[in-house]
Amino acid sequence: MAEQILIEYKKDIASFTLVPSDKGRFELSVDGELVFSKEQEGRFPEYSEIKPKIEACK
């Protein structure tokens, strides 16, 4: 998913940070706003549901 995001938004991204976790955590934040949390949702997201959330933050 990181690769998809980087390809889609390469002109809009000033920085991109991946933080490894040993607990299977997955969180996506845009400009400090949490867009998706695997812990809260109980599942890993599909890119098709992440993209509109990223777009809403633009």
C-alpha positions as protocol buffer text, in pm:
chain_id: "A"
residue {
  index: 1
  type: MET
  ca { x: 0 y: 0 z: 0 }
}
residue {
  index: 2
  type: ALA
  ca { x: 287 y: 239 z: 71 }
}
residue {
  index: 3
  type: GLU
  ca { x: 405 y: 202 z: -288 }
}
residue {
  index: 4
  type: GLN
  ca { x: 55 y: 279 z: -422 }
}
residue {
  index: 5
  type: ILE
  ca { x: 32 y: 593 z: -209 }
}
residue {
  index: 6
  type: LEU
  ca { x: 378 y: 711 z: -317 }
}
residue {
  index: 7
  type: ILE
  ca { x: 301 y: 653 z: -685 }
}
residue {
  index: 8
  type: GLU
  ca { x: -39 y: 822 z: -669 }
}
residue {
  index: 9
  type: TYR
  ca { x: 66 y: 1125 z: -460 }
}
residue {
  index: 10
  type: LYS
  ca { x: 437 y: 1166 z: -539 }
}
residue {
  index: 11
  type: LYS
  ca { x: 392 y: 1532 z: -634 }
}
residue {
  index: 12
  type: ASP
  ca { x: 195 y: 1610 z: -318 }
}
residue {
  index: 13
  type: ILE
  ca { x: 408 y: 1435 z: -55 }
}
residue {
  index: 14
  type: ALA
  ca { x: 670 y: 1642 z: 127 }
}
residue {
  index: 15
  type: SER
  ca { x: 761 y: 1355 z: 360 }
}
residue {
  index: 16
  type: PHE
  ca { x: 659 y: 993 z: 406 }
}
residue {
  index: 17
  type: THR
  ca { x: 749 y: 794 z: 716 }
}
residue {
  index: 18
  type: LEU
  ca { x: 712 y: 422 z: 772 }
}
residue {
  index: 19
  type: VAL
  ca { x: 747 y: 315 z: 1133 }
}
residue {
  index: 20
  type: PRO
  ca { x: 794 y: -60 z: 1185 }
}
residue {
  index: 21
  type: SER
  ca { x: 585 y: -219 z: 1458 }
}
residue {
  index: 22
  type: ASP
  ca { x: 605 y: -563 z: 1613 }
}
residue {
  index: 23
  type: LYS
  ca { x: 235 y: -567 z: 1700 }
}
residue {
  index: 24
  type: GLY
  ca { x: 91 y: -553 z: 1347 }
}
residue {
  index: 25
  type: ARG
  ca { x: -20 y: -193 z: 1386 }
}
residue {
  index: 26
  type: PHE
  ca { x: -117 y: 5 z: 1078 }
}
residue {
  index: 27
  type: GLU
  ca { x: -207 y: 370 z: 1105 }
}
residue {
  index: 28
  type: LEU
  ca { x: -226 y: 627 z: 830 }
}
residue {
  index: 29
  type: SER
  ca { x: -214 y: 997 z: 912 }
}
residue {
  index: 30
  type: VAL
  ca { x: -225 y: 1293 z: 674 }
}
residue {
  index: 31
  type: ASP
  ca { x: -93 y: 1624 z: 810 }
}
residue {
  index: 32
  type: GLY
  ca { x: -124 y: 1487 z: 1163 }
}
residue {
  index: 33
  type: GLU
  ca { x: -486 y: 1374 z: 1116 }
}
residue {
  index: 34
  type: LEU
  ca { x: -548 y: 1002 z: 1169 }
}
residue {
  index: 35
  type: VAL
  ca { x: -710 y: 869 z: 852 }
}
residue {
  index: 36
  type: PHE
  ca { x: -715 y: 496 z: 933 }
}
residue {
  index: 37
  type: SER
  ca { x: -624 y: 279 z: 1232 }
}
residue {
  index: 38
  type: LYS
  ca { x: -609 y: -98 z: 1205 }
}
residue {
  index: 39
  type: GLU
  ca { x: -636 y: -114 z: 1583 }
}
residue {
  index: 40
  type: GLN
  ca { x: -964 y: 81 z: 1583 }
}
residue {
  index: 41
  type: GLU
  ca { x: -1112 y: -91 z: 1276 }
}
residue {
  index: 42
  type: GLY
  ca { x: -985 y: -441 z: 1360 }
}
residue {
  index: 43
  type: ARG
  ca { x: -864 y: -501 z: 1004 }
}
residue {
  index: 44
  type: PHE
  ca { x: -620 y: -390 z: 738 }
}
residue {
  index: 45
  type: PRO
  ca { x: -767 y: -138 z: 488 }
}
residue {
  index: 46
  type: GLU
  ca { x: -810 y: -171 z: 114 }
}
residue {
  index: 47
  type: TYR
  ca { x: -642 y: 99 z: -93 }
}
residue {
  index: 48
  type: SER
  ca { x: -980 y: 185 z: -248 }
}
residue {
  index: 49
  type: GLU
  ca { x: -1108 y: 299 z: 93 }
}
residue {
  index: 50
  type: ILE
  ca { x: -789 y: 484 z: 190 }
}
residue {
  index: 51
  type: LYS
  ca { x: -769 y: 694 z: -128 }
}
residue {
  index: 52
  type: PRO
  ca { x: -1092 y: 894 z: -66 }
}
residue {
  index: 53
  type: LYS
  ca { x: -980 y: 962 z: 292 }
}
residue {
  index: 54
  type: ILE
  ca { x: -647 y: 1097 z: 166 }
}
residue {
  index: 55
  type: GLU
  ca { x: -829 y: 1308 z: -95 }
}
residue {
  index: 56
  type: ALA
  ca { x: -1055 y: 1456 z: 175 }
}
residue {
  index: 57
  type: CYS
  ca { x: -747 y: 1587 z: 357 }
}
residue {
  index: 58
  type: LYS
  ca { x: -610 y: 1772 z: 54 }
}
